[in-house]
Structures are given as structure tokens and as C-alpha cells.
Amino acid sequence: MAAERSRRTNAGRRYPSPSEYDYLRGNVVPKVDAVPDYDPEKKRRQVSRQVRKNRVKEAAITRGYMIFLTVASVAVVAICVLYLSLQSALITQNNAITKLQTQYSDLQEANDARYNNINDSVSLDDIRNKAMNELGMVYASPSQIITYENPDNDFIKQYSSIPDTATSGN
């Protein structure tokens, strides 16, 4: 019964002969089914003339399609040129900004150096001695000092006389 079942399921299959068993390697047995013949001419002959004409018409480029492609190509080229010009302008501006930042930092360093030189060259003791000895200046007496208290700000720009209500004499 098992022999009958194997004959039914294996009918039409070609198995290698015992001499061919030596050449099989691994656990995969190659398929022995024949590849169907493909004839492209036979397929072409089956297509009707009308279908072939329609295909030729579709493959042809019409005047409207050519105009559309031309306009689209010109638009793409114009956009690319515009993009490249904007990119070039951006690079130029970045270079100018970098140059100006370098100049600014150089000027700031020079300004700081000059400020420090001025501060180092002037001594407060020399100024006091010159003011008192050469120019005849003296310290203010306590009666000459007027104190002004401004609750709003920490500095004063005097454009007029200080009101009497805000002063307190020592």
C-alpha cells in the first residue's frame, strides 16, 4: 500500500539514477522540471494592430507635452540659478560678518589697552598734589557740603537748583 501511495505522489517526477547519487551534495535536491519556452514573437503576434497603433501614439511626444516639458525645465533651471545666487550672497554676507567681528574685537582690545595705559599713567596722589599746590584748591568744609537724597534713582543730572525740602545740611 505504501508503494502504491509513493507511486501516485511521485508520478511524473524524474529521480536521479543510483550512479548520479554520488554527485548530489547537501540536503537540497535540484529541481528537474523543464523551463517553459518563452517566445517573444509569439506574444507580439497575439497583439492586435489597433493595440499596437495605440501604443505607438502613446509613446509619441505631442507638441503640448513638449511645451510642458520645456516650461518645466526652464522653471527648474531658473529655481536652481536663484538658489545658487542666494547661496552665494549668504556666503558673502557671512564672510563680511566674520571680517567685521574680527575688526570689532581688534578695536575693543586696542580700546581696553589705551584705557589701561591712561589709568596707569595718572596717579590720584599726583592729581591731588597738583590741585592743592599749583591750583590752590582746598577740601570743602562741612558747612559747604549739601547732601541730597533721591529715593528714585542712584544718580542725578542737575538741570536746576536743588529744592530746599530735599537737602539736609551737616
C-alpha angles and dihedrals in degrees: 000000000000089000090054092049092050090049091053096047095042097045112133096016122119117223124194118258118247090262090057093053090081091065098053113099129190127359099296117094114205117242114249097194113129118247111243115246115252117205113185091190090058090054092048092051090056093061113091124236093248091055090050091050091050090051092051090050091050092049092052118092112233126213093252092051090049091052091049092050091048093050091046091049092049090049092051092048091048091051091049092050091048091049092050093048091050090048090051092049090050092052091048091051092048090052091049091049091050091050092049092048089053091050091048093052091047091051091047091052091048091048092050091048092051092047091052091047091052092048091048094047095053120068119196090217090056091050092049093048092048092047094048100037104033103026098034097234120158136193116269117258119237091253091059095054117095118191119208121193116203112185094190105056140017095229137046134214107197113214096155141011118305111252116249093231092064097049129087119189125213 
